[in-house]
Amino acid sequence: MATSTDLEAGASDGVAVAWRELRADDLPSLRLLDDHLFPVKYTDSFYRRLLSDGYFVVVAVAPSGEVVAVASARTVRYEDGGPNPTNDAYIMTLGVRDTFRRHRLGTKALQLLIQLLRERTDCVAAELHVKAENAGAMSFYKRFGFEIDPEHGFSRDHYYIEGHNYHAFYMRYSFVPRRNRWCTLL
């Protein structure tokens, strides 16, 4: 991401935050948030890549300057040998600091990220993995329009966290509107 863009300012469901694309000076605060939210400890190279082309990161910043919500994705090109390779976006992280939850910041972060991906890429879908036992996350993504992929939907032992394996579901959100199935028969 070459330059940062302010996406939206003001209150988000009663919480004062500014929404913007990730800036280099946000990285220390983002790292603290990620360390708090996720069991995975990301490397320095992960954070450097977030500022490069093909990566899209939306953050909510409190008036104090603290990053309190994040949604991140990278573009992925699938070439399966067929005539039409596809470009998808893989959602890497989505999270909100505990004290800022229940204000729809996660929903807003995902909406802004999807909007950026639609406007700036030729991706046809967003995809992600979610731990199989995380019913709250599964419900959240389903309400947003993500569906479990019928072909690759279950990943056995997808995550290895703190000495334990966890299964995951692979979910997709299509940017292409569904066609009326009757039109495809004509």
N, C-alpha and C positions, 0 to 999 in steps of 0.2 A: 504494500500500500504506500504509494509515493507521498501523498499528502493526506492530512487529516481533514475531515469535514465535520462541522457542527451539524448535527441532525435535528435536534429539537431541544428546546430549553423550557424551563418552567416545571410546574408540578406534574407528577405522574401519579394519578390516583391518590392525591394528598401528600405526596413526598416530593420535596424540591430536589431535583437532579437535572443535570445537563446531559443529553445524549450526544455522543460524538463517536467518530472513528478513533481507534487507538492512536495515541501519539507516543513518541519515544519517551517523553517525560512521565507518561502513565505507567511505564513498565515496572518500576519498583512497587507501586501500589497494586498493580495487577498481580504481581508475583505473590504479595501478601494475601490477596483475596484467593487466588488459586490454592495456595498452601492451606488456607482455612477450609476451602470447599471440597477439594478433591483429594482422594487417597494417593494419587499419582504425583510424584514430585518432578516437575518439568525441568528440563535442562536449559542452560543459557542459550544453546543453539535454537531451541524451541521458541524462546522469546524473541530472538533476533529474526527468525523466519516470519513471525507475526507481522513484521513491518515490511515484508517483501511482496513483490507482485504475486498474485494468485492466492493471497491470504486476505481475509476480510474479518475485521474485529470491531464490534460495537460495544461501547462501554457506557455505563451510567456513572456520572461523577457527582458526588455530593458537594455542597458548598465548601466543605473543608478541603476539597481536592482529592478525597479518597475515592477510588474506584469501588463501587458497591454492587455492580452487576456487569456481566460480560456474556457475550455470545460470539463465538469464533468459528470460522469455516475456512476450508481450503478447496480449491478447485481440483478435480480429478478427471483425467481423461481415460476412458475405457476403450481399448482397441482389442476386440475379440476376434479379429480376422474377418469380420463381416464388412459390408460395403459402407456402413454408417457408424463410425465410432461416436460415442456419446460423451458429453461433458456433464458431470454432476458436481455438486458441492457436497463435501463431507463436513458435517457439523462436528467440530472437535469438542467444544465446551459450551455449556450454558449454565450459569449459576448466579445466585443473588445472595449477598451477605445476610446472615440470619436476621439481624435487626432491621432489615429493609424488606423482608418477605411479607406477603399478604397484601401487597400494593400493586400487583400485576406488572412488576418490573421484568419478570421472566418472560411474560407474554409480549411485552413491549420490545424487549431485547430481540426476541425471536422474530417478531414482525419486522423490525428495522433491518435485521440481518438478511431476511428473505428478500426484502425490498432492494437492498444493495446488490444482492446476487442477481436478481432479475434485471436490474438496470445496467450492471457493469460486466456481466458475463453472458456467455451463450449456453449456460447450464440449463438442462432440461428438468432437473430434479435436485432436491436436497436429500441427503441420506445421513443416517446416524445409527449408532448402536446404543442400546439401553440395557442395563442389567435386568435379567429376567424377573428377579424378585422385587424390582422397584415399581410397584403398582402405581404409585403416585406419578412418576415420570411417564409411565406408559399411558396413563389416562390423560395427562397434560398433552402429550404429543398427538394422541388420537383426537382430542378436542380441536387441536390446531389443524388437523387434516392429514397427519402422517398415517400411513398404513403399514402393517407388517408385510414385508415382501413375501409373496407366496412361494417364490423359488428359493430364496436364500434367507428366509425369515428367522431361523434359529441357529445360533452359533454356540456350539458346545465349548465350554472352557475358554470363552473369548477373552475374559479378563483374568489376570493373575495379580491379585492385590494382597499385600501383607501375608504372603504364604498360602493363600487360598485361591482356588479357581472359581470363576463365576460364569454362568451361561449368560447369553445376551440375545436380544431380539434385534434384527436388522430392520429398520423402518425407513420408508421413503415418502417424500412429499413432492408430488409432480407439479412443475411449473406450467405444464401444458394442460389446458382444460380438457376434461374428458369429453370425448365425442359421443354423440348419441349412437348407441350401438346399432340402431336401424340404419343410420347413414352408412356405416361401414359395410353393410350387406348389399347395398345398391351398386 
